[in-house]
Amino acid sequence: MMQNMDEQLKQMEQEEQELWFSSFTNETALALGLAVVKEARQNGKRITVDVTRAGQRLFLHAMEGTSVENEDWIRRKNNVSNYFGTSSWHTACRLRSEGLTMEEKHGLPVADYVGAGGAFPLIVRGEGQIGTVTVSGLPDQEDHDLLVSVLRRFLSQQ
């Protein structure tokens, strides 16, 4: 089990090193957000998706069957990704492997930070992390995998 977790953590580190943008504009945010919605639709999933750059929300779409709670999950996942500079699922898994909560290890309140999958850092070469792309509505791993799959395809077409 632990080996499996170690492999998963390594894989997530790899994703964060590979899934970088050469540039990122408001148009990029729109295209990325729509790509996430399209992928969810094709898989029969209902999600809320958010793309935020430097604190400004550039894209938000809530599919039928989602609720305002999904937006609060997004806010808390974004806080985690912005604080740690990793995907929220990466941080959640690392803490779980240590048997600790975010509050215990880092003093971060659960009202504002959640150890759950779904936020991924938007990293631009030469700039670093500029924001987040975030999904809420599926189980942790599925939120994360949906984003990674869309980011891989999206970036390969850039």
N, C-alpha and C positions, 0 to 999 in steps of 0.2 A: 504493500500500500504506500509506504513512504517513498520507495523508489519511483513509483508511479507519480506521486506528487512532485518529486524532484524533477522528473522528466517534463511534467506539465509546466512547472515554473520556468525551466530552461526554454521550453517552446514559446512561452509568453514573452520572455526576454528577447528571444529571436524575432518575434513578431514586431516588438517595439523598436528593434533596430532596423527592420526592413521596410515597414509601412510608413514611409516618409513622403511628403509632397515636395516638389521642386518650387512650387509657389501656391498660394491659397488666396482666392478672391471671394467676393460675395457670390459670384457666378459658380465658383467651385463648390461653395456651400450648398447652393440650390441643387446642382447636379448630384452631389453626394447624397443629400437628403432624399431626393427623388429616387436614387438608386437603391437606397435602404428600403424605402416604401415599396418599390417594385419587387424587390427580393422577398419581403415579408408577404406581400400579396400572392406571389407565385407559390409560396410554401403554405398558404392558408393560415398565416399567423396574423395576430392583431397586436399592434405595438404603437407606442408613441415614440417619435424620433426627434432629436434635438441636435442642431449644429450651432455651437457657440464659439466665437472668436473674441479673445480679450474682453470677456464679460458681456459682449453684445450677441444676443440671440439672432442668428442669421436665417435659421430654418427651424420650424416646429410643425409637426403634423401628428395629430392624434387620430388613429384609425377608429372606425366604428367598433364599439365594444371595449374601448379603453376608458379611463376615468381621470379626473383631476389628480388622483393619488399617483398616477404614473409620472406626472410632472414633478411631484415632490420627490419621488424616487430618483428622477433624473437630476434634480438639483443636488441631492445628497451624493449621488454617484459622481457627478461633475466635480464636486468639492474634493472627493478622494483622488480622482485622476489629476486634478490641478495641484493638490498638495504633495502627492508622491511622484508625479511625473510618469506614472505607469497606468496601465488599464486598471479599472476598479476591480476586475476579477483577479488580476495578478496580485494586487495588494490583499484582497480578501483571502486568496489561497495561501499566500505567504503567512498571513496571521494565523489562519486555521492550522497550518503545519506547525506553528509554534505554540498552538493551544491558547492564543491570546485574542482579546478583542481590541479594536481600535482605541477604545476608551482606556483600557488597561495599559496598553503599550505606549500610546501617543497622547493620551488625555483629550482625544477628540470626541465631542458629544455626539451620541447616536442620533440626536435630532437634526444634525447637520452633516453627518458623515455616515455612510452605510457601506458595510463590507458585502457588496453584491456585484455581480457581473453586469456589464452593459455600457460603461463609459470607456472610451478609448482616446488617448491623447492625439491631437492633431499636431504633427511635428513637421516643420518646414526646414529643409536643408539650409544651414547658415543662419537660421533664426531660433531654432529650438521649438519648444512647445508653445503654440499660439492659441490653443483652445481644445475643445473636445467634440467628439461625435458620440451621441449616447442614445441607447435604446432601452425602453422599459416595457414590460408586458409578458415576457417569457421567463422560464426558469433561468437562473444565473448563467450557466454554461451556454445555453441557447442564445441568450442576449449577446454574449461575448462572441460566439461562433458566427452568428449572423453578421455582426459588424466586421469581423476579420475577413470573412468570405467576400463581403461587398468591397471592403478596402482593397483586398488583393486584386480583384477584377478591375475596380475603378482605377487604381494606380497603374496597372499594366496597360491601360488604354490611354494614359496621359502622354 
